[in-house]
Amino acid sequence: MMQNITKLLVKAVKEKRAVAIRYRKQKEIRVIEPHAIYTNDRGEVVVDGFQVRGYSDSGKSGPFWRPFRVKKISAISVLKEEFYPRVKEGFSTEKSRYRTGLLAMVELETPLRAFVYSSEALQQMGPFLPGQGSRPY
């Protein structure tokens, strides 16, 4: 069962999709955005997730970061809900725990590439507006 849960988590990480989980055989649901799956120092498979809503043992209301041991996830459902990597909330691909035993990690958004117009296209556009210099936008 743990292999199936791990496969679904890897799929969710790669597709940047939230998951609904039951943790520690609790009836309550937690919705998390899985960012990284790795093996910790004790050999346990762990998912670092940003819990956006649902149950919390501590009574803490989301959103917050939390590591979840995969062996304690008793049920999982990959949701249609997509997410962006939570860099502003503290996610970093450089954390030391991700250096060994990494199974999956969300890809950070790549910056937009600059678009360069050909000289022919620039001529067809006509002169630039005052104050725009050589920028064609």
TORKOL-4160 file (C-alpha; in steps of 0.2 Angstrom, whole numbers, padded with zeros to 4 digits, m for minus):
137
<pt num="1" X="0000" Y="0000" Z="0000"/>
<pt num="2" X="0014" Y="0012" Z="0004"/>
<pt num="3" X="0021" Y="0010" Z="m0014"/>
<pt num="4" X="0004" Y="0015" Z="m0021"/>
<pt num="5" X="0004" Y="0030" Z="m0010"/>
<pt num="6" X="0021" Y="0035" Z="m0014"/>
<pt num="7" X="0017" Y="0033" Z="m0033"/>
<pt num="8" X="0002" Y="0045" Z="m0031"/>
<pt num="9" X="0013" Y="0057" Z="m0021"/>
<pt num="10" X="0026" Y="0057" Z="m0034"/>
<pt num="11" X="0013" Y="0060" Z="m0048"/>
<pt num="12" X="0006" Y="0075" Z="m0038"/>
<pt num="13" X="0023" Y="0083" Z="m0035"/>
<pt num="14" X="0027" Y="0082" Z="m0053"/>
<pt num="15" X="0010" Y="0089" Z="m0059"/>
<pt num="16" X="0010" Y="0101" Z="m0044"/>
<pt num="17" X="m0007" Y="0095" Z="m0038"/>
<pt num="18" X="m0014" Y="0095" Z="m0021"/>
<pt num="19" X="m0019" Y="0079" Z="m0012"/>
<pt num="20" X="m0031" Y="0075" Z="0001"/>
<pt num="21" X="m0024" Y="0063" Z="0014"/>
<pt num="22" X="m0030" Y="0053" Z="0030"/>
<pt num="23" X="m0015" Y="0053" Z="0042"/>
<pt num="24" X="m0013" Y="0041" Z="0056"/>
<pt num="25" X="m0029" Y="0032" Z="0052"/>
<pt num="26" X="m0039" Y="0048" Z="0057"/>
<pt num="27" X="m0056" Y="0051" Z="0049"/>
<pt num="28" X="m0052" Y="0069" Z="0046"/>
<pt num="29" X="m0045" Y="0074" Z="0030"/>
<pt num="30" X="m0030" Y="0086" Z="0027"/>
<pt num="31" X="m0027" Y="0094" Z="0010"/>
<pt num="32" X="m0008" Y="0097" Z="0007"/>
<pt num="33" X="0002" Y="0103" Z="m0007"/>
<pt num="34" X="0017" Y="0090" Z="m0008"/>
<pt num="35" X="0033" Y="0099" Z="m0013"/>
<pt num="36" X="0047" Y="0086" Z="m0010"/>
<pt num="37" X="0047" Y="0067" Z="m0006"/>
<pt num="38" X="0063" Y="0060" Z="0001"/>
<pt num="39" X="0071" Y="0047" Z="0013"/>
<pt num="40" X="0075" Y="0054" Z="0030"/>
<pt num="41" X="0090" Y="0049" Z="0041"/>
<pt num="42" X="0080" Y="0035" Z="0049"/>
<pt num="43" X="0076" Y="0028" Z="0032"/>
<pt num="44" X="0058" Y="0033" Z="0032"/>
<pt num="45" X="0050" Y="0040" Z="0016"/>
<pt num="46" X="0044" Y="0058" Z="0020"/>
<pt num="47" X="0034" Y="0071" Z="0010"/>
<pt num="48" X="0036" Y="0089" Z="0014"/>
<pt num="49" X="0019" Y="0097" Z="0012"/>
<pt num="50" X="0011" Y="0114" Z="0014"/>
<pt num="51" X="m0005" Y="0110" Z="0023"/>
<pt num="52" X="m0018" Y="0122" Z="0016"/>
<pt num="53" X="m0034" Y="0116" Z="0025"/>
<pt num="54" X="m0041" Y="0102" Z="0035"/>
<pt num="55" X="m0038" Y="0093" Z="0051"/>
<pt num="56" X="m0023" Y="0096" Z="0063"/>
<pt num="57" X="m0018" Y="0087" Z="0079"/>
<pt num="58" X="m0012" Y="0103" Z="0086"/>
<pt num="59" X="m0028" Y="0112" Z="0082"/>
<pt num="60" X="m0017" Y="0124" Z="0071"/>
<pt num="61" X="m0026" Y="0131" Z="0057"/>
<pt num="62" X="m0018" Y="0131" Z="0040"/>
<pt num="63" X="m0009" Y="0135" Z="0030"/>
<pt num="64" X="0008" Y="0129" Z="0037"/>
<pt num="65" X="0023" Y="0117" Z="0032"/>
<pt num="66" X="0023" Y="0100" Z="0039"/>
<pt num="67" X="0033" Y="0084" Z="0036"/>
<pt num="68" X="0022" Y="0068" Z="0034"/>
<pt num="69" X="0029" Y="0051" Z="0035"/>
<pt num="70" X="0022" Y="0041" Z="0020"/>
<pt num="71" X="0019" Y="0025" Z="0031"/>
<pt num="72" X="0007" Y="0035" Z="0041"/>
<pt num="73" X="m0004" Y="0040" Z="0027"/>
<pt num="74" X="m0019" Y="0028" Z="0027"/>
<pt num="75" X="m0028" Y="0036" Z="0012"/>
<pt num="76" X="m0024" Y="0048" Z="m0002"/>
<pt num="77" X="m0033" Y="0056" Z="m0017"/>
<pt num="78" X="m0024" Y="0067" Z="m0030"/>
<pt num="79" X="m0035" Y="0082" Z="m0033"/>
<pt num="80" X="m0038" Y="0093" Z="m0048"/>
<pt num="81" X="m0032" Y="0108" Z="m0038"/>
<pt num="82" X="m0015" Y="0114" Z="m0044"/>
<pt num="83" X="m0003" Y="0124" Z="m0034"/>
<pt num="84" X="0013" Y="0135" Z="m0037"/>
<pt num="85" X="0029" Y="0131" Z="m0027"/>
<pt num="86" X="0028" Y="0140" Z="m0010"/>
<pt num="87" X="0045" Y="0149" Z="m0011"/>
<pt num="88" X="0038" Y="0164" Z="m0002"/>
<pt num="89" X="0032" Y="0153" Z="0012"/>
<pt num="90" X="0049" Y="0145" Z="0014"/>
<pt num="91" X="0051" Y="0131" Z="0001"/>
<pt num="92" X="0069" Y="0129" Z="m0005"/>
<pt num="93" X="0077" Y="0116" Z="m0016"/>
<pt num="94" X="0093" Y="0119" Z="m0007"/>
<pt num="95" X="0088" Y="0111" Z="0010"/>
<pt num="96" X="0101" Y="0098" Z="0016"/>
<pt num="97" X="0088" Y="0085" Z="0019"/>
<pt num="98" X="0085" Y="0084" Z="0000"/>
<pt num="99" X="0103" Y="0080" Z="m0005"/>
<pt num="100" X="0101" Y="0062" Z="m0002"/>
<pt num="101" X="0087" Y="0050" Z="m0005"/>
<pt num="102" X="0076" Y="0062" Z="m0015"/>
<pt num="103" X="0062" Y="0054" Z="m0024"/>
<pt num="104" X="0053" Y="0069" Z="m0031"/>
<pt num="105" X="0053" Y="0088" Z="m0030"/>
<pt num="106" X="0042" Y="0101" Z="m0038"/>
<pt num="107" X="0051" Y="0111" Z="m0051"/>
<pt num="108" X="0052" Y="0129" Z="m0048"/>
<pt num="109" X="0045" Y="0141" Z="m0061"/>
<pt num="110" X="0057" Y="0146" Z="m0074"/>
<pt num="111" X="0058" Y="0164" Z="m0078"/>
<pt num="112" X="0051" Y="0170" Z="m0095"/>
<pt num="113" X="0064" Y="0171" Z="m0109"/>
<pt num="114" X="0067" Y="0188" Z="m0117"/>
<pt num="115" X="0059" Y="0189" Z="m0134"/>
<pt num="116" X="0069" Y="0196" Z="m0147"/>
<pt num="117" X="0061" Y="0203" Z="m0163"/>
<pt num="118" X="0070" Y="0201" Z="m0180"/>
<pt num="119" X="0076" Y="0217" Z="m0188"/>
<pt num="120" X="0063" Y="0214" Z="m0202"/>
<pt num="121" X="0049" Y="0213" Z="m0189"/>
<pt num="122" X="0055" Y="0229" Z="m0180"/>
<pt num="123" X="0055" Y="0239" Z="m0197"/>
<pt num="124" X="0037" Y="0233" Z="m0200"/>
<pt num="125" X="0032" Y="0239" Z="m0182"/>
<pt num="126" X="0037" Y="0257" Z="m0186"/>
<pt num="127" X="0045" Y="0269" Z="m0175"/>
<pt num="128" X="0045" Y="0268" Z="m0156"/>
<pt num="129" X="0035" Y="0279" Z="m0145"/>
<pt num="130" X="0044" Y="0293" Z="m0136"/>
<pt num="131" X="0053" Y="0287" Z="m0120"/>
<pt num="132" X="0053" Y="0269" Z="m0125"/>
<pt num="133" X="0070" Y="0269" Z="m0133"/>
<pt num="134" X="0073" Y="0252" Z="m0141"/>
<pt num="135" X="0060" Y="0242" Z="m0132"/>
<pt num="136" X="0047" Y="0236" Z="m0144"/>
<pt num="137" X="0033" Y="0234" Z="m0130"/>
